[in-house]
Amino acid sequence: MLDIHLIREKPDEVKAALARIGEDGRVDEILALDARRREMIAEIEKMRGERNLVSKEIPDIKDKNEREQKIAAMRALGNRLAAREEEARQLDEEFEWAMLHTPNMPSGDTPDGAGEADNIVIGEYGNKPEFEFIPRPHWEIGENLGLIDFERGTKISGSRFYLLKGNLALLQRALISFMLDVHTKEHGFTEIYPPFMVRKSCLYGTGQLPKFDDTVYRDAEEDFYWVPTAEVPVTNMYAHEIFDAARLPVLHVAYTPCFRREKMSAGKDVRGIKRGHQFDKVEMVAFTKPENSAAMLEQIMVFAEDILQRLELPWRRLRICAGDLSFTAAAKYDLEVWADGCGEWLEVSSISNFRDFQARRCDIRFRTSPEAKPEFVHTLNGSGLALPRVLIAILENYQLSNGRVRVPDALRPWMGGVYFLG
């Protein structure tokens, strides 16, 4: 959530920032609602003060008629006050709705651009494999080896679900354990195993709601939502809490399955396991002082890239332009891995700096001393990494001419002696 004081004091600056992501007109709506709301509050306080003053005077009025007139007047005032309070409640809801639907402002160093086509490729790393045969896509490799079962996945859950079997299921588990171990033992993160279902308020806190209500899964009877990412429960761990500044930064990493309503279109995205309603992900989440968040964004990116380097996969780094930022991000990098079988770059990590946007919604603050006024922390996250696209890259880049797939050297300690799939 944006700072209402910033919107009041520097509306043109906020307008210019939001215009970079195509959000024209939002500031004027918020300012109009805010002005009406403040006027209403002042009027209500004046009416309450008058009622309290006269109510104290009534017991001392000796004249019966005068006392009854005052009582009648106070009843009428009470009715008007109740009507005003209801108007104020509705106005508060409109104001809150407008604030909750307003995206974050892009950082000053985020490049301009209208959309995905304007993202900047900063560099490509690693070597793309060279094959003496025509490389196959992962869906052919998995089915030929009997390690991916699309038919039974669809039978038990519907379209866009699948089963991983045998050593491919082991490889998926090995990847998760490998990434968690690297992030905790070498990168300084504390592992969290969070609930996979959260309250609705948690999704408001991290910004998935209310804007993306149609992409999340929910329980039909209770206030539970299946997590779209571990960012949601891990960030909300500290909702309505105040950190001691000496404790910052706080770094957490978590594995969760992730549940999202994918809006698939016809074409190559419907083949294989690239897009699905359920997928696994290891997520890094950081809480920092505001002055350190820009450096933390770069550090989280390095941690994610370290996983790709160890897996010896070809990858590239992109700086995301203003027009392609997520609703909550002020600055963002994407990491994409090359998949030779389907011949495309696949996003495996988005690393975002939200600044104080989520902290305001979750009320997460820090205090530099016991006497100091609390300030909002900055929150960041990054996939470290997202499956199944890493799995796709391994299947397609490590495939052999005999149909088998070589296990990356970095994963062998987690594979129980399995060096090849198939």
N, C-alpha and C positions, 0 to 999 in steps of 0.2 A: 504494500500500500504506500502511496506517495504521502509526503508530509504536507498536511493541509496548510501549515504555516508557510512553507515554501511556495505553495500555490497562491496564497494570499499576497505574499510579499514580492514574488517574482513571477507573475503570471505569464509575461511575455517569454521569459526564459523557459518555463515549463512548456508553453505552447510550441516553441521552436523545437524543443527536444522531442515532444510527442509527434510533431509533424514529420520528423525523420522516419517514423515507423507508421505513418499514415493515420494517426489518431487526431485529426483536426476536429475542433469544436468541443472536445470533452472538457477543457478547462473552463470555458464560459458557462457550461451547464453546472459544473461543480461550484463555481463562484456564486452563481445566482441562487442555488439551493443553500449554500452556506450563509449568504446574506439574509435570506428569508428565515433561516433557522435561528440565526443569532438575534434577529429582531423579535422572533416569536419567544425565545428564551427570556429576553429582557421584559417583554410584555407580561409573560407568565410570572416572573419574579416580582414585578410591580403589583400584580393582582394578588399574589400570595401575601406580600407585605401589607397591603391594605386590609386584607381579610384578617390577618393576625392582629393588626393594630386595633381594628374595630371590635374584634372578638374579645380582646382584653378590656375594652371600655364598657361593653354591654352590661356586665354584672354590676357596675357602679352607677348605671343610669336609673334614677329614682322614678322618673315619669314613665308610667306603664305604656302609653301610646308611643312615646318616643322610642322606648326599648323595643316594642314590637315592630316598629318601622325599621329600626336598625337590623333586627333579626331577619325580616323579610328581604331587606336589601342585601344582607350577607348570603341568604339563600340564592338570590338571583345572581350575585357575584360568583358564588360557588358553582352554579350551573354554567355560567360563562367560562369560568376557569376550567371546568371539566371538558368543555367543548374545545377550548384552546389547547389543553394538554393532549387531547386526542389528535388534533391537527398537528401538534408538534411531534407526536409519535409517528404519524404517517410521513411527516417531512423528514424525520430522522431516518426512516427506512429508505426513502428516496435518495437521501444524501449518502447513506451507507452503500446502497446499490451502485450509485455512480462511482464512488471511491473504489469499491471492490471490483468493478468492471474496467477500471483504468489501469493500463499496463505500466510496467516500469519504464523509466527513461533510459535511453542508451547512454553509455559513457561517452565522454568527449573523444576518446581515442578509438571508438568503434567506427569503422569505415561506413560511409554512406552507401546506399544501395536499395533497390526496390524489392529484391527477393533473392532466391537461391542462386540465380545465375550471376549475381554480383558478389558472391562470396569470394574471398581472395585465397588462392592456394599459396601458402607460404613456402612449402617445400615438400619434396618426396624423399622417402628414406627406405633403406633396404633395397634388395634386388628382386625384381620379378623373376619367377622361375622360367627356365628355358626347357621346353619339352621336345622330345623327338617324336611325339605323337600328338594327336589332337586332344587337348585336355577336355575332360567331361565335367558337366555341372554336378553339383553335390547331390542333387536328387537322383541322378543316375548312379552315382557311386554308392550312395547309401542303400538304394534298392537292390543293386547288383550284389552287394555284400550281405544283404539281409539285415542291415543295421538301422534302417529307417522304414517304418511301416505307416504309410499314409492311409491306406484303406481301413485299418483297424482304428487308427486315431479318429478318423471321420465317423466310423461306426459308433464309437462310444461317446463322442463329444460334438460331432458336427464338423463343418468345413473349417479349415485353417487350424486343425489340430493334428498331431502326429505322435507316433511312439518312437523313442530311441531305444535300441536294443543292444544287448551284449556289450562288446567293448566300446561302442560309440557312447552308450550310456555311461560307461566307466570314464571315457575321455571327457565327457561333459562334467562329471563330478570331479575329475582330476583338475580340470581348468579352474573350477570354483575354489578348490582347496589351494591350488598353486597361487592364485591371485590373492586370496585372503592371507596366506602365509607371507607373501612378499610385502604386502601393504602393512601387516602388523609387525613383522620381525625386522623389516629393513626400512620402511618408510615412516614409521612412527605412529601408525593409526591404532586405535583401540577397537577391537571387534565388538559389534552389537548383533545380537540375534533378536530382532524385533517381532512383534505380532504382524501377521500378514493381513489383518483386518483392522481398520481404524474408524474412529468416530468421524462424522461429517465435518465437525469443526476443524479437524486436522487438515483436511483437503482445502478448506478455506484458508488456513494458516499458510500453507505452502503455495497457494495460488492456482491449484487445479480447479477449484470451485470459486465462483459460480460459472465462470466462462465455459469450462469444458465438461459440463455435466453430462453431455451425451457420449463421452468417451470412457467413463468409469463404470465399473460394475458395483452393484449394491445389493445388500440383503433386502428382501421384499418386505420384511416385517420389522426389523430393528434398525437402529442408527449405526449400521456397519457398512463400510466400503472396503472392497479388496484393493490392496495397495497397487497403484500404477508404477511405483518406484519406491525403493527403500528411503529415498529422500524424505518422504512424507512422515513415516513414524520416527525416523532418527532426528529430523529437525524438531518435531513436536515433543520430543523428550524434554526439551527445555522451555516449552511454552509457559509464559507467566513466571519465569524465573530470572534472577539477576546473578550473573557471574561475578566473581572476584576477578578483576583485570589481570592479576598475576597468574591466573589459571589459563588464560588465553595464549595461543590458540588451542582450541579443543578439536581433535581430529578423530573421526569415527569412520569405520568401514563396515558394511553390512551386505550379506547376501540375502536376497529374497526372490521368489518368483514374482513376476509383474503381470498385472492383468489390465488390458486396455481393449476397448472396442476399436479395432482397426477398420478404417474405411478403405477397403481394397477396391481397386479398379481393374479392369481387364488388362492383360499384358503380362510381362515377364514377372512382375511382383507376385503373381498368384502361384508361381511354381516354387516348389521346395519349401524350405523352412525360414525364409528371409523375414516374412511377416506372419504374425500369428496373434491370437488373443491372449496367449500366455507365453511368457519367456522368462529366462533366468538372467539375473544381472548382479554384479558386485558393484556397489556404489560407495564412493568416498564423499563424506560430508564434513565441512569445516566451519568453525565459528571463530571469527577474528575481530580484532580492533579495526575500526574503519581505515586507519592509516596503513594497515598491513594487507588489506584485501587484494589490492592489485598484484602484489608480489605473490600472495597465496594462489591466485589464479594461475600464474606461470608455474608455480611449484606443483600444483595438482596435475597440470598438463604433463610435466616431466614424469611424474609418478605413473600416469597412464601410458605414456610412451615407453617407459621402461618395460612394461609387460609385453608390448609389441616387439621390442628389441630382443627380449629374451626368447620369445617364440619364433624369432627370425622370420617375421612376416613383413612383406612390403606394405608401407603405409604412407599416408600424407596428412599434413596439418593444414586446416583451413581457419581463417579468421572470418567470423560470421558478420555480415553487414547488418546495418540497422533494420532494414526491411525484412530480414529473415530471423531476427531474434525471437526467442520464446516470449511469452506473456510476462514472465517474471525476471528475465535476465537483463542486466545492464551491459554486460560484455560476455562474449562467448567464443570458444574455440570448438571445432569438431575434429575428431581424428577418424580417418577412413582407412580401411584395410582393402588391399587388392584381392579380388577373387578371380583367379584366372579361368576357371571353368565357365562361369557365366559372364566373364569379361567386364566387370564393373567394380567401382569403388563402393564399399559398404560402410556406413557409419557404425562405429563400435564405441564411440565415446563422445559425449557433449560435456564440455567443461564450462561452467557458468559462474559468474560473479553476480549475485543478486543485490549486493550492497545491503541497505537496511530495509529493502522492500518486504521480504518475508518476515524479518524480525519485528517490523511494525504490526504485521497481521497476527503474528504469534505472541507478541509482547515478550521478546527475548532481549534482555539488556545486560549491561555490565557496569560496574562501579569502580573507579580508580582508587577510591579510599572510602572508609566508612561514612565520611561526611559529604562526599561528592554526590552530585546529582546523577542518577543513572542515565546512561546513554544506550542507544540501540547498537547491538553488534552487527557485523556484516556476516552473511552466510554465503557459502559457496558449495558447489558439488561437482562431481564428475564421475562418469562411469569408469570402472576400473577392472574389468571391461564388461561390455554387454554381450550376452549370448542370445541367440545362437549364431550370430554373424561371425564371431571368432571361430566357431566350429566349422562354419561354411568355408572360411578362408583356409583352415587347416586341411579339410578334406580336398579342396580344389588345388591348393598350392603344393601339398605334400603327396599327391597321387603319383602312383608308379605305373609303368607300362603294363604290368601284369594284373592291374585292377586293384591292387592293394594300396593302402595309405600308410606312409611312414609316420610314426609318432614323433613330434618335435623333441629334441634332446632335453629341453628344459622341463618337460612334463614327465619324463621317464621315472623320476623318484616317486611320483604319485600314481603310476600306472601298474604297479605290481608285477613288473617284468614283461609287460606287453609292449613290444617295440613296433608292431605292425597291426593294422586293422585288416581283417580278411585273411 
